[in-house]
Amino acid sequence: MGFVFYDTETTGTDKFFDQILQFAAIKTDEELNELDRFEIRCRLLPQTVMSPGAMLVTGVTIEQATNPNLPSHYGMIRAIRDKLLEWSPSIFVGYNSLAFDEELMRQAQYQTLHNPYLTQQGGNTRADAMILTKAVAQFEPDCFVIPENDKGRPVFKLDRVAPANGFDHSRAHDAMADVEAVIHLCKMAANGASAEWSNFIRFSQKSTVEAFLLDSEALLLTEFFGFGGHKHYPIIRIGVDSQQATKHLCYDLSHDPDDFRRMSDAALGACFANKPKPLRKVKSNAAPTLRSLDDAPDWCLGDLSESEIADRAANVLGDGAFIERLLAVYEETKAVYDPSEHVEQQIYGGFPTPPDNQLMERFHTTPWNQRHLLVSQFVDQKYGFLAARVIYAEHPDLLPDALRAEVRAHINSRVLFDGECDWGTVPKAIAECNEKLPFAKGEQAEMLARYRSHLISLSI
């Protein structure tokens, strides 16, 4: 199975409310030879306000983002899906994609009434080249040159790592240039860090991760956080989250199980929210970094020997009552979140019913002048609202007057909101322009000034 390397450039960094402006991807074979490439841009959605900071990073001006000759957001997502389905099944790879690009892609598909899990279904799998880069830096450090910041800490940002390893990244933050940079790093890993490259491919497969976890042997889990942090955990799987079958619960063997056995349920529950945490959560569909203890360097194990870890694993697995208690307290102390009032944040509120799935399929094939008739037919009205918002962005004149006014009011209340909120607004963007303009020079200053004028015209 080959690869699809992809990248997005967006209006900002919020995974629920920002949108993709540029998408680029390259399809390769298993040896990373390019087979095909695809690139597309779109214009701003009516409900999206671009962050001035994102504008400076991507170089996308307000004139480009509102260019009427560009495809609409809906048209872009339809074209992306057609291409990715043509390239499936593949291993989908980005750089920091599991934490960001993947979420933006899910949102884009969800908000346009598509199944958001394209990269995890139909034989597709996913992995993250930034995690690969960090793993190589840890376990096969001679492969990459990792730059450092002024405090001597490693920097894993793509626009720093790629040039440090011989890639001309003068067009950094262009989606296609970033895709090419990621392929360059993956070729280096495949040739110079074969064990990590093999694990990277191996654990992109959910079934392989689950088989490895279920083997009843102690393993080493490496977790990466931020753009430079990491920690190693010897673990043994003891169960699964009752609501998420892909979230496996593993006892952290760096802790003596007797310390937790002696705790009351209240004290044990407090550990799940603070420290020491008895369990680590491993998502089998999120390409975790795993290895057997035999393949783990001694320095990863802290003060414990491999035999001591194996003894602790046997101790935990041999005490069914202790495992049941750990799992029960975990379930009792899980955070419970109230449903969001915002449709974007309702993406994980359950799968659509079969009738709603069928309506979504009909929506994409129904003539535009009849699509509004489907809005009220959705069982879950969040999909009806999303359908109305898509029609409004494409052909507002085709919505009935009352529905058009409802969507327009929603959009105006969103973009003109003058208060604390998670999404981009006109007042926030104007304030950010005012903050950045005194320090901007040349073309960037001109971009900000023109954008500020555009924003002011929206607020009048």
C-alpha positions as CSV (number, residue, x, y, z in Angstrom):
1,M,0.0,0.0,0.0
2,G,1.3,3.4,-1.0
3,F,1.2,6.8,0.7
4,V,-0.7,10.0,0.4
5,F,1.3,12.9,1.8
6,Y,-0.9,16.0,2.4
7,D,-0.9,19.4,4.0
8,T,-3.3,22.3,4.5
9,E,-3.0,26.0,4.9
10,T,-5.8,27.6,6.9
11,T,-7.4,30.8,8.2
12,G,-6.1,30.1,11.7
13,T,-5.4,27.5,14.3
14,D,-8.8,26.7,15.8
15,K,-9.7,23.2,14.8
16,F,-13.4,23.8,15.0
17,F,-14.0,27.2,13.6
18,D,-11.2,27.9,11.1
19,Q,-11.2,26.6,7.6
20,I,-8.9,25.2,5.0
21,L,-7.8,27.7,2.2
22,Q,-5.3,25.5,0.4
23,F,-4.9,21.7,0.2
24,A,-2.0,19.9,-1.5
25,A,-1.2,16.2,-1.7
26,I,1.2,13.8,-3.4
27,K,0.5,10.1,-4.0
28,T,3.5,7.8,-3.8
29,D,4.2,4.1,-4.1
30,E,5.6,2.1,-1.2
31,E,9.1,3.2,-2.1
32,L,8.1,6.9,-1.9
33,N,8.2,7.4,-5.7
34,E,5.7,10.1,-6.8
35,L,2.8,8.8,-8.8
36,D,0.4,11.8,-8.8
37,R,-0.1,15.2,-7.2
38,F,-3.1,17.4,-6.5
39,E,-3.5,21.0,-5.3
40,I,-6.5,23.2,-4.8
41,R,-7.5,26.5,-3.1
42,C,-10.8,28.0,-2.2
43,R,-12.3,31.3,-1.0
44,L,-13.4,32.3,2.4
45,L,-16.7,31.0,3.9
46,P,-19.2,33.7,4.9
47,Q,-18.9,32.7,8.6
48,T,-15.1,32.6,8.7
49,V,-12.8,35.5,9.6
50,M,-9.2,35.0,8.7
51,S,-6.6,35.5,11.5
52,P,-4.1,38.3,10.6
53,G,-1.4,36.1,12.0
54,A,-2.3,33.2,9.8
55,M,-2.3,35.6,6.8
56,L,1.3,36.7,7.5
57,V,2.4,33.0,7.9
58,T,0.7,31.7,4.7
59,G,1.0,34.9,2.6
60,V,-2.6,34.6,1.6
61,T,-4.0,38.1,1.1
62,I,-7.6,39.1,1.7
63,E,-7.9,39.6,-2.1
64,Q,-6.8,36.1,-2.8
65,A,-9.0,34.7,0.0
66,T,-12.1,36.4,-1.5
67,N,-11.3,35.9,-5.2
68,P,-14.6,34.9,-6.8
69,N,-12.7,32.9,-9.4
70,L,-11.5,30.4,-6.8
71,P,-13.7,27.4,-6.0
72,S,-16.1,27.6,-3.1
73,H,-15.2,25.7,0.1
74,Y,-17.9,23.1,-0.8
75,G,-16.5,22.7,-4.3
76,M,-13.0,22.3,-2.9
77,I,-14.0,19.6,-0.4
78,R,-15.9,17.7,-3.1
79,A,-12.8,17.8,-5.4
80,I,-10.5,16.7,-2.5
81,R,-12.7,13.8,-1.6
82,D,-12.9,12.7,-5.2
83,K,-9.1,12.6,-5.5
84,L,-8.5,11.0,-2.1
85,L,-11.0,8.3,-2.8
86,E,-9.4,7.7,-6.2
87,W,-6.0,7.2,-4.3
88,S,-7.5,5.0,-1.6
89,P,-6.5,2.7,0.1
90,S,-3.3,4.5,1.3
91,I,-1.4,5.5,4.4
92,F,-2.3,9.2,4.9
93,V,0.7,11.2,6.2
94,G,1.1,14.9,7.2
95,Y,3.3,16.8,9.6
96,N,1.6,17.4,12.9
97,S,-1.4,16.2,11.0
98,L,-3.0,14.0,13.7
99,A,-3.2,17.0,16.0
100,F,-4.2,19.6,13.4
101,D,-4.6,18.9,9.6
102,E,-6.6,15.8,10.3
103,E,-9.0,17.7,12.5
104,L,-9.5,20.5,10.0
105,M,-10.1,17.9,7.3
106,R,-12.7,16.2,9.5
107,Q,-14.4,19.5,10.1
108,A,-14.5,20.4,6.5
109,Q,-16.1,17.1,5.5
110,Y,-18.6,17.2,8.4
111,Q,-19.6,20.7,7.7
112,T,-20.2,19.9,4.0
113,L,-22.3,16.8,4.9
114,H,-19.7,14.1,4.1
115,N,-18.4,11.2,6.3
116,P,-15.5,12.8,8.1
117,Y,-13.5,9.6,8.6
118,L,-12.1,9.1,5.1
119,T,-8.5,8.6,6.2
120,Q,-9.6,5.7,8.6
121,Q,-12.0,3.8,6.4
122,G,-12.0,1.8,3.2
123,G,-8.6,0.3,4.0
124,N,-7.0,3.7,4.7
125,T,-4.8,4.3,7.6
126,R,-3.0,7.4,9.0
127,A,0.3,8.4,10.5
128,D,2.2,11.6,11.5
129,A,5.6,12.5,10.1
130,M,6.3,14.9,12.9
131,I,6.0,12.0,15.4
132,L,8.2,9.9,13.1
133,T,10.8,12.7,13.1
134,K,10.8,12.9,16.9
135,A,11.0,9.1,17.3
136,V,14.0,9.0,14.9
137,A,15.7,11.8,16.9
138,Q,15.2,9.8,20.0
139,F,16.1,6.3,18.9
140,E,18.3,6.7,15.8
141,P,19.8,10.2,16.3
142,D,22.4,10.0,13.6
143,C,19.7,10.1,10.9
144,F,18.5,13.7,11.2
145,V,20.0,17.0,12.1
146,I,17.6,18.6,14.6
147,P,18.0,22.4,15.0
148,E,17.9,24.0,18.4
149,N,16.4,27.2,19.7
150,D,18.4,29.9,21.6
151,K,17.9,27.9,24.8
152,G,19.5,24.8,23.3
153,R,16.2,22.9,23.1
154,P,15.4,20.8,19.9
155,V,13.0,22.4,17.4
156,F,10.8,20.2,15.3
157,K,8.9,22.7,13.3
158,L,8.9,21.7,9.6
159,D,10.3,25.0,8.4
160,R,13.3,24.5,10.6
161,V,13.9,20.7,10.4
162,A,13.6,20.4,6.6
163,P,16.3,23.0,5.7
164,A,18.6,21.6,8.4
165,N,18.4,18.3,6.5
166,G,19.2,19.6,3.1
167,F,15.7,20.6,1.7
168,D,15.3,23.9,0.0
169,H,12.3,25.1,1.9
170,S,12.2,28.7,0.7
171,R,8.5,28.3,0.0
172,A,7.7,27.2,3.6
173,H,4.0,27.3,4.5
174,D,2.9,26.7,0.9
175,A,1.0,23.5,1.2
176,M,2.7,21.8,-1.8
177,A,6.1,22.9,-0.7
178,D,5.4,21.5,2.8
179,V,4.3,18.2,1.3
180,E,7.5,17.9,-0.6
181,A,9.5,18.7,2.6
182,V,7.7,15.9,4.4
183,I,8.5,13.4,1.7
184,H,12.1,14.4,1.8
185,L,12.3,13.7,5.6
186,C,10.5,10.4,5.1
187,K,12.9,9.3,2.5
188,M,15.8,10.1,4.9
189,A,14.1,8.1,7.6
190,A,13.4,5.1,5.3
191,N,17.1,5.0,4.3
192,G,18.8,6.0,7.5
193,A,16.4,4.8,10.3
194,S,14.9,1.7,9.0
195,A,13.7,0.4,12.4
196,E,11.7,3.6,13.1
197,W,10.4,3.7,9.5
198,S,9.2,0.1,9.8
199,N,7.4,0.9,13.1
200,F,5.9,4.1,11.6
201,I,4.3,2.0,8.8
202,R,3.5,-0.9,11.1
203,F,1.6,1.0,13.7
204,S,-0.3,3.1,11.3
205,Q,-2.5,0.0,11.1
206,K,-5.1,-0.1,13.9
207,S,-5.3,-3.9,13.8
208,T,-1.5,-4.2,14.3
209,V,-1.6,-1.8,17.2
210,E,-4.3,-3.8,18.9
211,A,-2.6,-7.1,18.3
212,F,0.6,-5.7,19.8
213,L,-1.2,-4.4,22.9
214,L,-3.1,-7.6,23.4
215,D,0.0,-9.7,23.4
216,S,0.1,-9.7,27.2
217,E,3.8,-8.5,27.2
218,A,5.1,-5.3,28.7
219,L,5.8,-2.6,26.0
220,L,7.3,0.8,25.8
221,L,5.0,3.7,24.9
222,T,6.7,7.0,23.9
223,E,4.5,10.1,24.0
224,F,5.4,13.4,22.4
225,F,3.9,16.7,23.3
226,G,4.4,20.2,22.0
227,F,7.1,20.7,19.5
228,G,9.9,19.1,21.5
229,G,8.7,17.3,24.7
230,H,8.6,13.6,25.2
231,K,8.3,10.9,27.8
232,H,8.7,7.1,27.8
233,Y,6.3,4.7,29.7
234,P,6.6,1.0,30.2
235,I,3.0,-0.2,30.0
236,I,0.8,-3.3,30.0
237,R,-2.8,-3.2,28.6
238,I,-5.5,-3.9,31.1
239,G,-8.7,-2.8,29.3
240,V,-10.6,-0.5,27.0
241,D,-12.7,2.7,27.5
242,S,-16.3,1.7,27.7
243,Q,-17.4,4.3,25.1
244,Q,-14.4,4.3,22.7
245,A,-13.3,0.9,21.6
246,T,-10.1,2.3,20.1
247,K,-8.9,3.8,23.4
248,H,-6.9,1.2,25.2
249,L,-6.2,1.6,28.9
250,C,-2.7,0.6,29.9
251,Y,-1.1,0.4,33.4
252,D,2.0,2.6,33.7
253,L,4.6,0.1,35.0
254,S,6.9,2.8,36.2
255,H,4.6,2.9,39.3
256,D,4.7,0.2,41.9
257,P,1.1,-1.3,41.8
258,D,1.2,-1.7,45.6
259,D,1.2,2.1,45.9
260,F,-2.2,2.3,44.2
261,R,-3.6,-0.8,45.9
262,R,-3.2,0.9,49.3
263,M,-5.1,4.0,48.2
264,S,-8.8,4.6,48.9
265,D,-11.1,5.0,45.8
266,A,-11.2,8.7,46.4
267,A,-7.4,9.0,46.5
268,L,-7.1,6.7,43.5
269,G,-9.6,8.9,41.6
270,A,-7.6,12.0,42.4
271,C,-4.6,10.4,40.7
272,F,-6.5,10.1,37.4
273,A,-7.0,13.9,37.4
274,N,-3.5,14.7,38.7
275,K,-0.4,12.7,39.4
276,P,0.8,10.0,39.6
277,K,-1.4,8.7,36.9
278,P,-1.8,4.9,37.0
279,L,-3.0,4.5,33.4
280,R,-1.9,5.7,30.0
281,K,-4.4,5.9,27.1
282,V,-3.3,4.4,23.8
283,K,-5.5,5.1,20.8
284,S,-5.1,2.2,18.3
285,N,-6.2,4.4,15.4
286,A,-3.8,7.2,16.1
287,A,-0.5,5.6,15.1
288,P,1.1,5.4,18.7
289,T,4.9,5.1,19.1
290,L,5.3,1.6,20.6
291,R,8.1,-1.0,20.8
292,S,8.8,-4.2,22.7
293,L,11.1,-3.9,25.8
294,D,13.7,-5.9,23.9
295,D,13.9,-3.1,21.4
296,A,14.0,-0.3,24.0
297,P,17.3,1.3,25.1
298,D,17.9,0.9,28.8
299,W,17.8,4.7,29.3
300,C,14.1,4.7,28.4
301,L,13.3,2.5,31.4
302,G,14.4,4.9,34.1
303,D,15.5,3.2,37.3
304,L,13.9,-0.1,36.4
305,S,15.4,-3.1,34.8
306,E,13.5,-5.1,32.1
307,S,13.0,-7.9,34.5
308,E,11.6,-5.6,37.2
309,I,9.1,-4.2,34.6
310,A,8.1,-7.8,33.6
311,D,7.6,-8.7,37.2
312,R,5.3,-5.7,37.7
313,A,3.4,-6.6,34.6
314,A,2.8,-10.1,35.9
315,N,1.8,-8.6,39.3
316,V,-0.9,-6.4,37.7
317,L,-2.2,-9.0,35.2
318,G,-2.5,-11.6,38.0
319,D,-4.7,-9.4,40.2
320,G,-8.1,-9.3,38.5
321,A,-9.7,-7.4,41.4
322,F,-7.1,-4.6,41.1
323,I,-7.7,-4.3,37.4
324,E,-11.4,-4.1,37.9
325,R,-11.0,-1.4,40.5
326,L,-8.7,0.6,38.3
327,L,-11.1,0.5,35.4
328,A,-14.1,1.3,37.6
329,V,-12.5,4.3,39.1
330,Y,-11.3,5.4,35.6
331,E,-14.9,5.3,34.3
332,E,-16.2,7.1,37.4
333,T,-13.7,10.0,37.1
334,K,-13.9,10.5,33.3
335,A,-14.7,14.1,32.4
336,V,-18.3,14.6,31.2
337,Y,-18.8,17.6,28.8
338,D,-22.1,19.3,28.2
339,P,-23.1,19.4,24.5
340,S,-21.9,22.5,22.8
341,E,-24.4,25.0,21.4
342,H,-22.2,25.5,18.3
343,V,-22.7,23.1,15.5
344,E,-19.0,22.8,14.7
345,Q,-18.3,21.4,18.2
346,Q,-21.0,18.8,17.8
347,I,-19.0,16.8,15.4
348,Y,-18.3,14.0,17.9
349,G,-21.8,14.0,19.3
350,G,-22.7,10.6,17.7
351,F,-22.9,9.1,14.3
352,P,-25.7,10.1,11.9
353,T,-28.7,7.8,11.6
354,P,-29.1,5.7,8.4
355,P,-31.8,8.0,7.2
356,D,-29.6,11.1,7.7
357,N,-26.7,9.3,5.9
358,Q,-29.0,8.7,2.9
359,L,-30.2,12.3,3.0
360,M,-26.6,13.5,2.9
361,E,-25.9,11.4,-0.2
362,R,-29.1,12.8,-1.8
363,F,-28.0,16.4,-0.9
364,H,-24.9,16.1,-3.1
365,T,-26.8,14.9,-6.2
366,T,-30.0,17.0,-5.9
367,P,-30.2,20.1,-8.1
368,W,-29.3,23.2,-6.2
369,N,-32.7,24.7,-6.6
370,Q,-34.2,21.8,-4.8
371,R,-31.7,21.1,-2.0
372,H,-33.4,23.4,0.4
373,L,-36.3,20.9,0.5
374,L,-34.0,18.4,2.2
375,V,-33.1,20.7,5.1
376,S,-36.2,19.9,7.3
377,Q,-36.0,16.2,6.6
378,F,-32.9,15.4,8.7
379,V,-33.5,13.5,11.9
380,D,-30.7,15.4,13.6
381,Q,-31.3,19.0,12.8
382,K,-27.6,19.9,13.1
383,Y,-27.2,18.4,9.6
384,G,-30.2,20.4,8.4
385,F,-28.6,23.5,9.6
386,L,-25.3,22.6,8.0
387,A,-27.1,21.9,4.7
388,A,-28.8,25.3,4.9
389,R,-25.4,27.0,5.6
390,V,-23.8,25.2,2.6
391,I,-26.7,26.4,0.3
392,Y,-26.3,29.9,1.7
393,A,-22.6,30.0,0.9
394,E,-23.2,28.6,-2.6
395,H,-26.5,30.1,-3.8
396,P,-28.2,32.2,-1.0
397,D,-30.9,33.2,-3.4
398,L,-32.1,29.6,-3.6
399,L,-33.0,29.5,0.1
400,P,-36.6,30.4,1.2
401,D,-36.7,33.9,2.6
402,A,-37.2,32.9,6.3
403,L,-34.4,30.3,6.2
404,R,-32.0,32.7,4.4
405,A,-32.7,35.3,7.0
406,E,-32.0,32.8,9.8
407,V,-28.7,31.7,8.3
408,R,-27.7,35.3,7.6
409,A,-28.5,36.3,11.3
410,H,-26.4,33.3,12.5
411,I,-23.4,34.4,10.4
412,N,-23.7,38.1,11.3
413,S,-23.9,37.2,15.0
414,R,-20.8,35.0,14.6
415,V,-18.5,37.3,12.7
416,L,-19.5,40.6,14.3
417,F,-19.5,39.3,17.9
418,D,-17.6,41.6,20.2
419,G,-16.6,39.6,23.2
420,E,-14.7,36.5,24.3
421,C,-15.2,33.5,22.0
422,D,-13.3,30.7,20.4
423,W,-13.8,31.7,16.7
424,G,-12.4,34.5,14.7
425,T,-14.4,37.7,14.6
426,V,-14.1,41.1,12.9
427,P,-13.4,43.0,16.1
428,K,-10.7,40.5,17.1
429,A,-9.1,40.6,13.7
430,I,-9.1,44.4,13.6
431,A,-7.5,44.5,17.1
432,E,-4.8,42.0,15.9
433,C,-4.1,44.1,12.8
434,N,-3.7,47.2,15.0
435,E,-1.3,45.3,17.2
436,K,0.8,44.0,14.3
437,L,0.8,46.9,12.0
438,P,3.4,49.1,13.9
439,F,5.9,46.3,13.6
440,A,5.2,45.1,10.1
441,K,7.2,46.2,7.1
442,G,7.0,46.2,3.3
443,E,4.6,43.8,1.8
444,Q,3.4,42.4,5.1
445,A,2.4,45.9,6.3
446,E,0.5,46.5,3.0
447,M,-1.3,43.2,3.5
448,L,-2.3,44.0,7.0
449,A,-3.5,47.5,6.1
450,R,-5.6,46.3,3.2
451,Y,-7.1,43.6,5.4
452,R,-7.8,46.1,8.1
453,S,-9.7,48.3,5.6
454,H,-11.7,45.2,4.5
455,L,-12.6,44.3,8.1
456,I,-13.7,47.8,8.8
457,S,-16.0,47.8,5.8
458,L,-17.6,44.6,7.2
459,S,-18.3,46.2,10.6
460,I,-20.1,49.2,9.2
